[in-house]
């Protein structure tokens, strides 16, 4: 495991601990009966994913207009789960921007919480 990979994993674990005491927040595991395949360590609120770590990048669910704005200013990229199919409401943020991860995860948590209500 590279130092960069270990650092990204550690930062994501810290981020998870920040959210797991929030009402309705759970963490998907390999054993989850409702596993989506999106990420074995995905953070969920009311059973809807709002953040996950994919290849050392944070992936968060945000409104499309917010993703558009962040991509335009260079603060992230649209998430591609494979095959070149970019997701409108999913943003990826690299490990070089770990300082933004918690704020973006909070924003994603709020967005998904509102949609689940």
VEXTORBA-881672 format. One record per residue: residue number from 1; x, y, z of N, C-alpha, C, CB in turn. Coordinates in nm, 4 decimals, decimal comma, padded with zeros to 6 digits. Glycine has a CB too. Layout:
// VEXTORBA-881672
> sero_nx_ny_nz_cax_cay_caz_cx_cy_cz_cbx_cby_cbz
> NUM_X_Y_Z_X_Y_Z_X_Y_Z_X_Y_Z
...
END
This chain:
// VEXTORBA-881672
> sero_nx_ny_nz_cax_cay_caz_cx_cy_cz_cbx_cby_cbz
> 1_00,0860_-00,1177_00,0000_00,0000_00,0000_00,0000_00,0900_00,1232_00,0000_-00,0975_00,0002_00,1235
> 2_00,0639_00,2144_-00,0915_00,1446_00,3363_-00,1000_00,1077_00,4330_00,0120_00,1260_00,4040_-00,2369
> 3_00,1987_00,5261_00,0384_00,1718_00,6271_00,1404_00,0502_00,7110_00,1038_00,2938_00,7172_00,1597
> 4_00,0359_00,7448_-00,0247_-00,0784_00,8258_-00,0694_-00,2094_00,7493_-00,0497_-00,0620_00,8659_-00,2182
> 5_-00,2077_00,6206_-00,0816_-00,3274_00,5378_-00,0645_-00,3636_00,5273_00,0838_-00,3053_00,3965_-00,1249
> 6_-00,2639_00,5023_00,1660_-00,2877_00,4916_00,3107_-00,3409_00,6229_00,3667_-00,1582_00,4517_00,3842
> 7_-00,2879_00,7356_00,3196_-00,3342_00,8664_00,3670_-00,4788_00,8915_00,3266_-00,2447_00,9779_00,3123
> 8_-00,5151_00,8565_00,2034_-00,6531_00,8749_00,1567_-00,7475_00,7861_00,2376_-00,6650_00,8427_00,0049
> 9_-00,7080_00,6619_00,2627_-00,7900_00,5704_00,3420_-00,8093_00,6244_00,4836_-00,7258_00,4306_00,3465
> 10_-00,7016_00,6720_00,5422_-00,7079_00,7251_00,6781_-00,7977_00,8481_00,6853_-00,5678_00,7595_00,7281
> 11_-00,7852_00,9358_00,5866_-00,8682_01,0567_00,5853_-01,0157_01,0197_00,5694_-00,8241_01,1521_00,4714
> 12_-01,0445_00,9223_00,4834_-01,1828_00,8796_00,4647_-01,2381_00,8147_00,5921_-01,1926_00,7818_00,3468
> 13_-01,1574_00,7354_00,6599_-01,2018_00,6742_00,7853_-01,2356_00,7817_00,8881_-01,0936_00,5793_00,8410
> 14_-01,1550_00,8855_00,8936_-01,1814_00,9976_00,9846_-01,3127_01,0660_00,9466_-01,0644_01,0997_00,9817
> 15_-01,3333_01,0847_00,8178_-01,4567_01,1453_00,7681_-01,5766_01,0591_00,8076_-01,4509_01,1631_00,6141
> 16_-01,5632_00,9280_00,7945_-01,6718_00,8360_00,8319_-01,7071_00,8505_00,9790_-01,6324_00,6907_00,8017
> 17_-01,6054_00,8563_01,0637_-01,6307_00,8708_01,2071_-01,7075_00,9999_01,2371_-01,4982_00,8690_01,2850
> 18_-01,6848_01,1025_01,1582_-01,7550_01,2297_01,1753_-01,9053_01,2134_01,1534_-01,6991_01,3346_01,0788
> 19_-01,9434_01,1282_01,0607_-02,0844_01,1161_01,0227_-02,1588_01,0016_01,0902_-02,0941_01,0992_00,8759
> 20_-02,0899_00,9000_01,1350_-02,1585_00,7807_01,1848_-02,2377_00,8033_01,3131_-02,0589_00,6724_01,2079
> 21_-02,2173_00,9158_01,3798_-02,2998_00,9439_01,4971_-02,4225_01,0289_01,4625_-02,2166_01,0145_01,6032
> 22_-02,4407_01,0597_01,3354_-02,5564_01,1368_01,2902_-02,6770_01,0434_01,2752_-02,5255_01,2095_01,1554
> 23_-02,7980_01,0926_01,3044_-02,9180_01,0086_01,2901_-02,9348_00,9568_01,1468_-03,0430_01,0877_01,3315
> 24_-02,9614_00,8291_01,1344_-02,9891_00,7678_01,0046_-02,8674_00,7351_00,9210_-03,0758_00,8563_00,9274
> 25_-02,7470_00,7665_00,9700_-02,6260_00,7418_00,8911_-02,5708_00,6039_00,9245_-02,5189_00,8511_00,9175
> 26_-02,5433_00,5286_00,8182_-02,4835_00,3968_00,8306_-02,3705_00,3861_00,7290_-02,5896_00,2842_00,8095
> 27_-02,2962_00,2794_00,7434_-02,1868_00,2545_00,6501_-02,2106_00,1196_00,5856_-02,0478_00,2593_00,7215
> 28_-02,2139_00,1181_00,4548_-02,2345_-00,0069_00,3833_-02,1131_-00,0960_00,4040_-02,2596_00,0183_00,2323
> 29_-02,1371_-00,2225_00,4179_-02,0267_-00,3163_00,4331_-02,0406_-00,4258_00,3283_-02,0234_-00,3767_00,5765
> 30_-01,9386_-00,5074_00,3182_-01,9437_-00,6194_00,2234_-02,0584_-00,7145_00,2552_-01,8113_-00,6959_00,2245
> 31_-02,1017_-00,7152_00,3804_-02,2081_-00,8065_00,4229_-02,3466_-00,7436_00,4179_-02,1806_-00,8549_00,5623
> 32_-02,3576_-00,6168_00,3804_-02,4876_-00,5496_00,3808_-02,5869_-00,6220_00,2901_-02,4723_-00,4032_00,3364
> 33_-02,7081_-00,6477_00,3396_-02,8067_-00,7169_00,2563_-02,8545_-00,6325_00,1394_-02,9250_-00,7579_00,3400
> 34_-02,8467_-00,4999_00,1523_-02,8925_-00,4108_00,0453_-02,7744_-00,3467_-00,0254_-02,9856_-00,3023_00,1012
> 35_-02,6670_-00,4196_-00,0385_-02,5443_-00,3673_-00,0957_-02,5686_-00,3238_-00,2396_-02,4320_-00,4720_-00,0889
> 36_-02,5229_-00,2030_-00,2738_-02,5472_-00,1466_-00,4060_-02,4374_-00,1780_-00,5053_-02,5636_00,0012_-00,3957
> 37_-02,3182_-00,2116_-00,4574_-02,2068_-00,2328_-00,5480_-02,1316_-00,1042_-00,5772_-02,2557_-00,2936_-00,6765
> 38_-02,1830_00,0099_-00,5294_-02,1171_00,1378_-00,5522_-01,9887_00,1516_-00,4740_-02,2091_00,2500_-00,5171
> 39_-01,9843_00,0978_-00,3558_-01,8634_00,1109_-00,2756_-01,8807_00,0382_-00,1449_-01,8292_00,2580_-00,2507
> 40_-01,7869_-00,0485_-00,1124_-01,8029_-00,1284_00,0087_-01,7957_-00,0452_00,1362_-01,6977_-00,2357_00,0129
> 41_-01,7500_00,0762_00,1287_-01,7405_00,1606_00,2481_-01,8259_00,2864_00,2330_-01,5941_00,1991_00,2752
> 42_-01,9299_00,2776_00,1544_-02,0137_00,3946_00,1275_-02,0873_00,4404_00,2526_-02,1138_00,3636_00,0168
> 43_-02,0948_00,5710_00,2702_-02,1747_00,6296_00,3776_-02,3153_00,6519_00,3249_-02,1121_00,7634_00,4296
> 44_-02,4138_00,6131_00,4067_-02,5539_00,6266_00,3668_-02,6305_00,7037_00,4730_-02,6185_00,4881_00,3437
> 45_-02,7323_00,7733_00,4288_-02,8288_00,8322_00,5197_-02,9652_00,7816_00,4744_-02,8211_00,9907_00,5206
> 46_-03,0390_00,7242_00,5668_-03,1688_00,6636_00,5362_-03,1593_00,5695_00,4164_-03,2731_00,7724_00,5090
> 47_-03,0527_00,4898_00,4168_-03,0250_00,3863_00,3165_-02,9939_00,4403_00,1771_-03,1418_00,2940_00,3073
> 48_-02,9589_00,5683_00,1652_-02,9200_00,6290_00,0371_-02,7755_00,6763_00,0485_-03,0154_00,7483_-00,0013
> 49_-02,6922_00,6383_-00,0471_-02,5503_00,6759_-00,0438_-02,5345_00,8258_-00,0641_-02,4711_00,5991_-00,1515
> 50_-02,4495_00,8865_00,0202_-02,4150_01,0274_00,0001_-02,2654_01,0483_-00,0187_-02,4633_01,1098_00,1174
> 51_-02,1819_00,9539_00,0229_-02,0369_00,9662_00,0047_-01,9726_00,8282_00,0025_-01,9745_01,0527_00,1168
> 52_-01,8640_00,8168_-00,0737_-01,7892_00,6914_-00,0792_-01,6479_00,7210_-00,1256_-01,8580_00,5884_-00,1734
> 53_-01,5601_00,6285_-00,1022_-01,4217_00,6401_-00,1465_-01,4018_00,5428_-00,2612_-01,3211_00,6118_-00,0298
> 54_-01,3574_00,5954_-00,3753_-01,3334_00,5129_-00,4931_-01,1939_00,5470_-00,5457_-01,4440_00,5360_-00,6036
> 55_-01,1053_00,4490_-00,5399_-00,9677_00,4664_-00,5874_-00,9023_00,5911_-00,5274_-00,9654_00,4751_-00,7400
> 56_-00,9181_00,6073_-00,3981_-00,8592_00,7177_-00,3212_-00,9211_00,8536_-00,3501_-00,7127_00,7248_-00,3483
> 57_-01,0305_00,8571_-00,4218_-01,1033_00,9818_-00,4487_-01,2344_00,9781_-00,3715_-01,1292_01,0015_-00,6026
> 58_-01,2704_01,0919_-00,3125_-01,4005_01,1033_-00,2486_-01,5048_01,1251_-00,3579_-01,4026_01,2196_-00,1437
> 59_-01,6146_01,0520_-00,3481_-01,7258_01,0668_-00,4424_-01,8481_01,1055_-00,3596_-01,7512_00,9335_-00,5263
> 60_-01,9120_01,2170_-00,3962_-02,0271_01,2663_-00,3205_-02,1442_01,2944_-00,4139_-01,9900_01,3935_-00,2417
> 61_-02,2653_01,2804_-00,3597_-02,3874_01,3096_-00,4352_-02,4330_01,4512_-00,4010_-02,5003_01,2052_-00,4037
> 62_-02,4424_01,5348_-00,5035_-02,4819_01,6749_-00,4894_-02,5810_01,7097_-00,5995_-02,3579_01,7691_-00,4948
> 63_-02,6527_01,8207_-00,5846_-02,7422_01,8623_-00,6931_-02,6623_01,8852_-00,8222_-02,8194_01,9916_-00,6536
> 64_-02,7230_01,8571_-00,9337_-02,6534_01,8691_-01,0624_-02,5945_02,0088_-01,0817_-02,7492_01,8369_-01,1776
> 65_-02,6686_02,1132_-01,0455_-02,6170_02,2491_-01,0656_-02,4918_02,2737_-00,9819_-02,7246_02,3528_-01,0305
> 66_-02,4842_02,2126_-00,8645_-02,3661_02,2271_-00,7785_-02,2474_02,1512_-00,8377_-02,3963_02,1761_-00,6353
> 67_-02,2719_02,0306_-00,8876_-02,1665_01,9540_-00,9545_-02,1158_02,0327_-01,0751_-02,2184_01,8135_-00,9983
> 68_-02,2091_02,0870_-01,1555_-02,1704_02,1673_-01,2723_-02,0779_02,2820_-01,2315_-02,2955_02,2230_-01,3433
> 69_-02,1148_02,3534_-01,1251_-02,0367_02,4689_-01,0798_-01,8979_02,4261_-01,0319_-02,1107_02,5428_-00,9672
> 70_-01,8902_02,3189_-00,9542_-01,7616_02,2734_-00,9026_-01,6705_02,2222_-01,0139_-01,7828_02,1643_-00,7990
> 71_-01,7266_02,1538_-01,1115_-01,6483_02,1065_-01,2249_-01,5971_02,2257_-01,3066_-01,7328_02,0118_-01,3137
> 72_-01,6829_02,3244_-01,3269_-01,6458_02,4433_-01,4052_-01,5267_02,5171_-01,3438_-01,7654_02,5385_-01,4162
> 73_-01,5249_02,5274_-01,2106_-01,4137_02,5998_-01,1472_-01,2947_02,5086_-01,1163_-01,4617_02,6663_-01,0186
> 74_-01,3041_02,3835_-01,1545_-01,1915_02,2920_-01,1379_-01,1780_02,2304_-00,9998_-01,0670_02,3626_-01,1700
> 75_-01,2852_02,2312_-00,9211_-01,2803_02,1746_-00,7863_-01,3254_02,0293_-00,7797_-01,3651_02,2566_-00,6942
> 76_-01,3328_01,9629_-00,8924_-01,3704_01,8221_-00,8956_-01,4037_01,7804_-01,0368_-01,4888_01,7951_-00,8029
> 77_-01,4396_01,6540_-01,0507_-01,4769_01,5977_-01,1800_-01,6060_01,5198_-01,1636_-01,3641_01,5068_-01,2369
> 78_-01,6787_01,5050_-01,2727_-01,7978_01,4207_-01,2686_-01,7533_01,2760_-01,2478_-01,8828_01,4356_-01,3998
> 79_-01,8319_01,2030_-01,1702_-01,7997_01,0637_-01,1420_-01,8339_00,9762_-01,2610_-01,8738_01,0152_-01,0175
> 80_-01,7390_00,8913_-01,2981_-01,7570_00,7938_-01,4048_-01,7448_00,6549_-01,3418_-01,6517_00,8146_-01,5210
> 81_-01,8572_00,5839_-01,3261_-01,8504_00,4515_-01,2661_-01,7911_00,3468_-01,3608_-01,9882_00,4084_-01,2223
> 82_-01,7599_00,3879_-01,4823_-01,7016_00,2974_-01,5814_-01,7723_00,3104_-01,7144_-01,7079_00,1529_-01,5328
> 83_-01,6992_00,2892_-01,8182_-01,7581_00,2920_-01,9517_-01,7867_00,4311_-02,0052_-01,8833_00,2144_-01,9514
> 84_-01,7339_00,5343_-01,9413_-01,7517_00,6706_-01,9906_-01,8879_00,7309_-01,9622_-01,7282_00,6734_-02,1360
> 85_-01,9652_00,6706_-01,8736_-02,0986_00,7205_-01,8409_-02,0879_00,8135_-01,7201_-02,1974_00,6027_-01,8121
> 86_-02,0796_00,9428_-01,7443_-02,0651_01,0405_-01,6377_-02,1973_01,0592_-01,5649_-02,0151_01,1743_-01,6933
> 87_-02,1896_01,0652_-01,4325_-02,3085_01,0790_-01,3494_-02,3346_01,2272_-01,3213_-02,2924_01,0000_-01,2168
> 88_-02,4571_01,2732_-01,3455_-02,4923_01,4154_-01,3312_-02,4815_01,4674_-01,1888_-02,6318_01,4380_-01,3804
> 89_-02,5193_01,3859_-01,0920_-02,5266_01,4320_-00,9535_-02,4152_01,3759_-00,8656_-02,6598_01,3949_-00,8947
> 90_-02,3090_01,3287_-00,9252_-02,1985_01,2716_-00,8481_-02,0687_01,3423_-00,8858_-02,1867_01,1184_-00,8726
> 91_-01,9966_01,3860_-00,7819_-01,8709_01,4583_-00,7997_-01,7575_01,3782_-00,7374_-01,8788_01,6002_-00,7371
> 92_-01,6429_01,3730_-00,8047_-01,5241_01,3116_-00,7474_-01,4235_01,4213_-00,7146_-01,4626_01,2065_-00,8445
> 93_-01,3597_01,4049_-00,6005_-01,2595_01,5008_-00,5547_-01,1367_01,4210_-00,5134_-01,3135_01,5897_-00,4359
> 94_-01,0243_01,4557_-00,5725_-00,9020_01,3804_-00,5487_-00,8397_01,4015_-00,4123_-00,8035_01,4148_-00,6512
> 95_-00,7433_01,3165_-00,3800_-00,6767_01,3249_-00,2499_-00,5994_01,4553_-00,2311_-00,5828_01,2079_-00,2331
> 96_-00,5647_01,5217_-00,3383_-00,4944_01,6497_-00,3259_-00,5844_01,7576_-00,2672_-00,4417_01,6947_-00,4619
> 97_-00,7154_01,7338_-00,2641_-00,8118_01,8304_-00,2108_-00,8804_01,7767_-00,0849_-00,9170_01,8650_-00,3174
> 98_-00,8089_01,6959_-00,0054_-00,8684_01,6362_00,1146_-00,9242_01,7399_00,2112_-00,7659_01,5517_00,1859
> 99_-00,8713_01,8605_00,2078_-00,9204_01,9662_00,2967_-01,0675_01,9986_00,2683_-00,8346_02,0930_00,2813
> 100_-01,1139_01,9704_00,1482_-01,2528_01,9978_00,1092_-01,3457_01,8800_00,1366_-01,2590_02,0338_-00,0380
> 101_-01,2917_01,7645_00,1644_-01,3731_01,6436_00,1741_-01,4847_01,6549_00,2761_-01,2865_01,5268_00,2085
> 102_-01,4554_01,7021_00,3948_-01,5575_01,7061_00,5001_-01,6698_01,8015_00,4639_-01,4955_01,7473_00,6335
> 103_-01,6359_01,9191_00,4127_-01,7400_02,0151_00,3732_-01,8275_01,9595_00,2621_-01,6767_02,1471_00,3281
> 104_-01,7668_01,8956_00,1638_-01,8446_01,8379_00,0543_-01,9308_01,7214_00,1034_-01,7512_01,7908_-00,0583
> 105_-01,8785_01,6408_00,1939_-01,9576_01,5307_00,2493_-02,0752_01,5841_00,3305_-01,8697_01,4397_00,3369
> 106_-02,0544_01,6930_00,4042_-02,1662_01,7544_00,4784_-02,2742_01,8031_00,3814_-02,1155_01,8730_00,5659
> 107_-02,2305_01,8666_00,2754_-02,3246_01,9152_00,1743_-02,4002_01,7984_00,1116_-02,2505_01,9957_00,0654
> 108_-02,3298_01,6906_00,0822_-02,3928_01,5719_00,0244_-02,4903_01,5080_00,1229_-02,2862_01,4699_-00,0177
> 109_-02,4522_01,5004_00,2487_-02,5387_01,4453_00,3526_-02,6688_01,5244_00,3594_-02,4675_01,4464_00,4896
> 110_-02,6574_01,6555_00,3608_-02,7769_01,7411_00,3662_-02,8640_01,7210_00,2429_-02,7367_01,8894_00,3785
> 111_-02,8025_01,7179_00,1251_-02,8759_01,7010_00,0005_-02,9519_01,5676_-00,0015_-02,7799_01,7092_-00,1188
> 112_-02,8827_01,4604_00,0325_-02,9470_01,3287_00,0277_-03,0517_01,3164_00,1385_-02,8416_01,2160_00,0409
> 113_-03,0252_01,3741_00,2542_-03,1242_01,3724_00,3635_-03,2540_01,4393_00,3214_-03,0681_01,4423_00,4883
> 114_-03,2435_01,5522_00,2548_-03,3623_01,6243_00,2086_-03,4394_01,5466_00,1057_-03,3240_01,7578_00,1518
> 115_-03,3683_01,4775_00,0176_-03,4338_01,3982_-00,0864_-03,5027_01,2756_-00,0284_-03,3325_01,3555_-00,1918
> 116_-03,4470_01,2215_00,0808_-03,5026_01,1004_00,1414_-03,6263_01,1325_00,2254_-03,3967_01,0309_00,2281
> 117_-03,6399_01,2596_00,2657_-03,7513_01,2975_00,3539_-03,8839_01,3023_00,2800_-03,7242_01,4325_00,4177
END
